[in-house]
Amino acid sequence: MTPGNETGARYPLPLLLAWVLVAAVAALPHLRAHFSAPPGTRFVGTFYFVDDAYNYLSYVQQAEDGRFFFVNKLVREEHAGALVNLEWWTVGRLSALLGRRPWLAYRIVGVLASLVLLWAADLWLRGCGLPQTHRIAASLLVGLGGGLGGVCFETGLLPLHRCIDLTAGLYPFVEMLSNPHFVLGTALFLLALHAFRTARTWRGQAGAVALGSALALVRPYDALLLGAVRGLAVLVTERPRLWPARLLPLLGLAPAGAYNYWLLFRNPAFAFLGQAPYPFPPATEMAVALGPAAAGAVLGAFGPRPGAEANARSHLLAWAAMTVAIAVARPFQFPLQFLVGVGLPLLGLTSLGLARFRPAVTLLAAVALSGTAVAAIRLVLGPNPHWYVPAARMDVARALRPACRPGDVALAAPDIGLYLGGLTPCKAYLSHPIAPGYVERDAEARAFYSTWDPGTRAAFLDRRCITHLVLPGDEAPAPRALLGEGTPFRLTATTGPAPYALSAYSRPRPDCSPR
């Protein structure tokens, strides 16, 4: 028995306290934002990636209504449900139990996923030979560590958009603060990789395939990375005669991989998601974000003992090496998605290298590398209009929830369209900029609200099968002034005081189909 495994797989109370500390630091800003929004505003529910987050909620909302196969609300044309995502289905069912509170459900899932993530990281580090005396310090380093972006941003050396360790989920803490979707993906990745590495019976291999397939139905990027990392580690560390036995279980991921390929590259309702351009940061910004953790990882790249510990370390190295290869070669249009969580193996290897010293040294490293966490907390505690919006804009979306039916289409400003898609059964005519035809739709919406005459507006609403409409002001006669005396739209709800008031209008679904 190696020194790192003397206590078995138990998760002792001090380690639970370390998780509580990290999870609380990441969760408290959300509670504060929800209960202490500036007067007249509402917290949108997240600090990062608001448009993406509400796109996630558009699937969560469908799960609330009992769907398992989701449609893409960004696509105007009617289509059969095809997307299966275990995370969004779970959050949706939990939200339904909580009285349709999707953000509360998401935060609960995110906090639990953070526990799994830190437990899985501890499991890996013990497998690499981390002594029992260093487990708490290593958990804090993994949970709070980051790059130099926080320091550069706070000192004014770099603007926020160039500090990608603050703006992307490269490190566990920013994952927990920004996006539960990242946390759950990284946690499942760690568990599935561990299962593939340690499986020696058909039952163990079946369990590894089940975990990897679940990962593929949560975050497909991570599932693809899982196969690549496991394959690289086997080819580098195992004898060639063992390659078939070690690599063959990975074929169990083929069905889930084939499904994701069909969904993201062959299904017209979802294929555009795999074609969207994602800008990749330059090498200097990557060095600022990952350089300190990468330098520390060199200390723990190679352990003093061969065997199981060296094999476990090789998988962490393979994870880091594979993400670097993807970043350099960029074989996909979205290479940054594969770097989510890459800070974890780097910080883990750093903690292994520092284990030759007293635990206090690892704690000092956690403090020294916490600049990203500190800056991120300071950032989200500010009164940013991206996450605090006029209350009427959120309230009008919620007010339309009773009137919306699946397949209905609502016309509103893009931000309100995001809330409508995530909080109601409606589709929004204009919401996420990734949607097909967004530029054309945006131009039409601007003309509708500004220059068109009533007849042109009414014809547009009929042609696009709009069933719900959000207009500025709180006057019931507004639709007649904008759409003509014979308009079928009737007032549904009014939210907010002047001059921020918004009114929602609805009509029966017209007898037409999208063109």
MARBANU-383428 format. One record per residue (C-alpha): residue number from 1; residue in one letter; x, y, z. Coordinates in steps of 0.5 Angstrom, whole numbers, plus 500, padded with zeros to 3 digits. Last residue first. Example, Ala and Ser with C-alpha at 12.3 -4.5 7.8 and 13.67 -1.06 7.14 Angstrom:
<nodes>
2:S:527:498:514
1:A:525:491:516
</nodes>
This chain:
<nodes>
515:R:417:561:411
514:P:414:559:418
513:S:407:556:418
512:C:401:559:418
511:D:394:559:421
510:P:395:564:426
509:R:396:563:434
508:P:391:566:438
507:R:393:573:440
506:S:398:576:445
505:Y:401:583:448
504:A:406:584:453
503:S:407:591:456
502:L:414:594:458
501:A:415:600:463
500:Y:422:603:463
499:P:419:610:463
498:A:415:609:466
497:P:414:604:472
496:G:415:596:471
495:T:411:591:468
494:T:404:590:464
493:A:401:584:462
492:T:397:580:457
491:L:394:586:452
490:R:391:584:446
489:F:393:583:439
488:P:388:581:434
487:T:389:588:430
486:G:384:591:427
485:E:385:598:428
484:G:392:598:426
483:L:399:595:428
482:L:403:601:431
481:A:397:605:434
480:R:392:599:435
479:P:398:595:438
478:A:399:601:443
477:P:392:602:445
476:A:393:598:452
475:E:398:603:454
474:D:404:601:459
473:G:410:603:455
472:P:415:599:450
471:L:412:593:446
470:V:413:586:447
469:L:409:581:442
468:H:406:574:443
467:T:404:570:437
466:I:408:572:431
465:C:407:567:425
464:R:413:570:421
463:R:408:572:415
462:D:403:574:420
461:L:407:579:424
460:F:410:582:418
459:A:404:583:415
458:A:402:587:421
457:R:408:591:421
456:T:407:593:414
455:G:400:595:415
454:P:402:599:421
453:D:408:603:418
452:W:415:601:419
451:T:420:606:421
450:S:422:604:429
449:Y:420:598:432
448:F:419:594:426
447:A:425:596:423
446:R:429:594:429
445:A:426:587:429
444:E:427:586:421
443:A:434:588:422
442:D:435:583:428
441:R:432:578:424
440:E:437:579:418
439:V:443:579:423
438:Y:440:573:427
437:G:439:568:420
436:P:441:562:424
435:A:442:563:431
434:I:449:565:434
433:P:446:572:436
432:H:442:569:441
431:S:435:572:442
430:L:430:574:436
429:Y:424:571:434
428:A:423:568:441
427:K:421:561:442
426:C:415:560:447
425:P:415:555:452
424:T:417:560:458
423:L:423:561:462
422:G:429:560:457
421:G:426:562:451
420:L:423:568:454
419:Y:429:570:458
418:L:433:570:451
417:G:428:574:447
416:I:428:579:453
415:D:435:580:451
414:P:434:580:444
413:A:428:586:444
412:A:422:582:443
411:L:418:578:438
410:A:415:572:441
409:V:413:565:437
408:D:409:560:440
407:G:411:553:438
406:P:410:550:445
405:R:405:555:449
404:C:406:562:452
403:A:400:565:456
402:P:402:563:463
401:R:409:564:461
400:L:408:571:459
399:A:409:575:465
398:R:415:571:467
397:A:418:575:460
396:V:415:581:462
395:D:418:581:469
394:M:425:580:466
393:R:425:586:462
392:A:421:590:467
391:A:426:589:473
390:P:432:593:469
389:V:438:589:468
388:Y:443:587:473
387:W:447:581:470
386:H:450:585:464
385:P:449:592:467
384:N:455:591:472
383:P:454:593:479
382:G:460:590:482
381:L:461:583:486
380:V:462:579:480
379:L:469:583:479
378:R:471:583:486
377:I:470:575:486
376:A:473:574:479
375:A:479:578:482
374:V:480:574:488
373:A:479:567:484
372:T:484:569:479
371:G:489:572:484
370:S:489:565:488
369:L:496:563:485
368:A:500:566:491
367:V:495:563:496
366:A:494:556:494
365:A:502:556:493
364:L:502:558:500
363:L:498:553:502
362:T:502:548:498
361:V:508:550:502
360:A:505:550:509
359:P:504:542:507
358:R:511:541:508
357:F:516:540:502
356:R:516:534:498
355:A:509:535:497
354:L:510:541:492
353:G:511:537:486
352:L:504:533:487
351:S:501:540:488
350:T:504:542:482
349:L:501:536:478
348:G:494:537:481
347:L:495:545:479
346:L:496:543:472
345:P:491:537:472
344:L:486:542:474
343:G:488:548:470
342:V:485:544:464
341:G:478:545:466
340:V:475:548:460
339:L:481:547:454
338:F:477:543:450
337:Q:472:549:449
336:L:477:553:447
335:P:479:549:441
334:F:472:551:437
333:Q:473:551:430
332:F:476:544:430
331:P:483:541:429
330:R:486:547:432
329:A:493:545:431
328:V:496:549:437
327:A:490:549:442
326:I:489:542:440
325:A:496:540:442
324:V:496:544:448
323:T:489:540:450
322:M:493:534:449
321:A:499:535:453
320:A:495:537:459
319:W:491:531:459
318:A:497:527:457
317:L:500:529:463
316:L:494:528:468
315:H:494:521:465
314:S:502:520:466
313:R:501:522:473
312:A:496:516:474
311:N:501:511:471
310:A:507:514:475
309:E:503:512:481
308:A:501:505:479
307:G:508:503:477
306:P:514:507:478
305:R:516:511:484
304:P:520:518:485
303:G:514:522:481
302:F:515:525:474
301:A:511:531:472
300:G:510:534:479
299:L:515:540:479
298:V:514:541:472
297:A:506:542:474
296:G:509:549:477
295:A:511:552:471
294:A:504:550:468
293:A:501:553:473
292:P:504:559:473
291:G:504:560:465
290:L:496:558:464
289:A:493:565:464
288:V:499:569:462
287:A:502:564:457
286:M:495:563:454
285:E:494:571:453
284:T:501:571:450
283:A:499:565:445
282:P:494:569:442
281:P:486:568:444
280:F:482:563:440
279:P:476:566:437
278:Y:470:561:436
277:P:466:561:429
276:A:460:557:429
275:Q:460:551:425
274:G:458:546:430
273:L:452:550:433
272:F:450:550:425
271:A:448:543:426
270:F:443:543:431
269:A:436:543:427
268:P:439:541:421
267:N:441:534:424
266:R:448:532:420
265:F:454:535:424
264:L:452:536:431
263:L:446:531:432
262:W:449:526:427
261:Y:456:527:431
260:N:453:527:438
259:Y:450:520:436
258:A:456:517:433
257:G:460:519:439
256:A:454:516:444
255:P:455:509:440
254:A:462:509:440
253:L:464:510:447
252:G:464:503:448
251:L:470:503:443
250:L:474:506:449
249:P:474:499:452
248:L:479:496:446
247:L:484:501:448
246:R:487:497:454
245:A:486:490:452
244:P:489:492:445
243:W:495:496:448
242:L:497:491:452
241:R:502:488:447
240:P:505:495:446
239:R:507:496:453
238:E:503:501:457
237:T:506:508:458
236:V:506:512:452
235:L:500:509:448
234:V:496:508:454
233:A:496:515:456
232:L:495:518:449
231:G:489:513:448
230:R:486:515:455
229:V:487:523:453
228:A:484:522:446
227:G:478:518:449
226:L:477:523:454
225:L:478:529:450
224:L:472:527:445
223:A:468:526:452
222:D:470:533:454
221:Y:467:536:448
220:P:461:532:448
219:R:458:535:454
218:V:453:532:458
217:L:451:526:453
216:A:458:525:452
215:L:459:525:459
214:A:454:520:460
213:S:457:515:455
212:G:464:516:459
211:L:461:514:465
210:A:457:508:462
209:V:463:506:459
208:A:467:506:465
207:G:462:502:469
206:A:462:497:463
205:Q:470:497:464
204:G:469:495:471
203:R:464:490:470
202:W:468:487:464
201:T:474:486:469
200:R:481:490:470
199:A:478:498:470
198:T:483:502:473
197:R:485:507:468
196:F:478:507:464
195:A:474:508:471
194:H:479:514:473
193:L:478:517:466
192:A:471:517:467
191:L:471:520:474
190:L:475:526:472
189:F:471:527:466
188:L:465:527:470
187:A:467:532:474
186:T:470:536:468
185:G:463:536:465
184:L:459:537:471
183:V:463:543:473
182:F:463:546:466
181:H:455:546:466
180:P:455:549:473
179:N:458:555:469
178:S:461:562:472
177:L:463:561:479
176:M:464:554:479
175:E:468:554:473
174:V:472:560:475
173:F:474:556:481
172:P:476:549:477
171:Y:481:553:472
170:L:480:554:465
169:G:473:556:465
168:A:474:562:461
167:T:473:570:462
166:L:478:570:468
165:D:483:565:466
164:I:482:569:459
163:C:485:575:461
162:R:485:579:455
161:H:478:581:455
160:L:479:584:462
159:P:484:589:460
158:L:491:588:461
157:L:496:591:465
156:G:491:595:469
155:T:493:592:476
154:E:487:589:478
153:F:487:586:471
152:C:494:583:471
151:V:493:580:478
150:G:487:577:476
149:G:490:574:469
148:L:496:571:472
147:G:493:564:473
146:G:489:560:477
145:G:489:556:484
144:L:483:556:488
143:G:480:549:488
142:V:486:546:486
141:L:490:549:491
140:L:485:548:496
139:S:485:541:495
138:A:492:540:495
137:A:492:543:502
136:I:487:539:505
135:R:490:533:502
134:H:497:534:504
133:T:498:530:510
132:Q:495:524:507
131:P:501:524:502
130:L:500:525:494
129:G:502:518:491
128:C:499:519:484
127:G:493:515:486
126:R:492:520:492
125:L:492:525:487
124:W:487:522:482
123:L:482:521:488
122:D:483:528:491
121:A:481:531:484
120:A:475:526:484
119:W:473:529:491
118:L:474:536:488
117:L:470:535:482
116:V:464:531:486
115:L:464:537:491
114:S:463:542:485
113:A:458:537:482
112:L:454:538:488
111:V:454:546:488
110:G:453:546:481
109:V:447:541:481
108:I:444:546:487
107:R:446:552:483
106:Y:442:549:477
105:A:436:548:481
104:L:436:555:484
103:W:437:558:477
102:P:431:553:474
101:R:426:555:479
100:R:420:552:476
99:G:416:550:483
98:L:422:546:486
97:L:420:540:483
96:A:419:542:476
95:S:426:545:477
94:L:429:538:479
93:R:426:536:473
92:G:429:541:469
91:V:436:540:472
90:T:436:533:471
89:W:434:534:464
88:W:439:539:463
87:E:445:535:465
86:L:442:529:462
85:N:442:532:455
84:V:439:529:449
83:L:437:533:443
82:A:433:530:438
81:G:426:533:439
80:A:422:533:432
79:H:422:540:428
78:E:418:546:427
77:E:422:552:423
76:R:424:558:427
75:V:431:555:430
74:L:433:558:436
73:K:428:554:440
72:N:432:547:439
71:V:428:541:440
70:F:429:537:446
69:F:428:529:447
68:F:427:528:454
67:R:421:533:455
66:G:417:533:461
65:D:415:540:462
64:E:420:542:466
63:A:425:538:461
62:Q:423:543:456
61:Q:425:549:461
60:V:432:546:462
59:Y:432:546:454
58:S:431:553:454
57:L:435:554:460
56:Y:441:552:456
55:N:440:558:451
54:Y:439:562:457
53:A:446:560:460
52:D:449:561:453
51:D:446:568:452
50:V:448:570:459
49:F:456:567:458
48:Y:458:569:465
47:F:455:573:471
46:T:449:568:472
45:G:441:569:474
44:V:439:575:471
43:F:439:579:477
42:R:433:584:477
41:T:433:591:477
40:G:429:597:480
39:P:433:598:486
38:P:440:595:486
37:A:440:587:487
36:S:441:585:494
35:F:437:578:494
34:H:439:575:488
33:A:446:578:487
32:R:448:576:494
31:L:446:569:493
30:H:450:569:487
29:P:456:572:490
28:L:455:567:495
27:A:456:561:491
26:A:464:561:489
25:V:466:563:496
24:A:461:558:499
23:A:464:552:494
22:V:471:553:496
21:L:470:554:503
20:V:465:548:503
19:W:470:544:499
18:A:476:545:504
17:L:471:543:510
16:L:469:536:506
15:L:477:535:506
14:P:477:537:514
13:L:471:532:515
12:P:475:526:511
11:Y:473:523:504
10:R:474:516:505
9:A:478:512:499
8:G:483:509:503
7:T:486:512:509
6:E:493:509:507
5:N:493:511:500
4:G:498:516:499
3:P:503:513:503
2:T:503:507:498
1:M:500:500:500
</nodes>
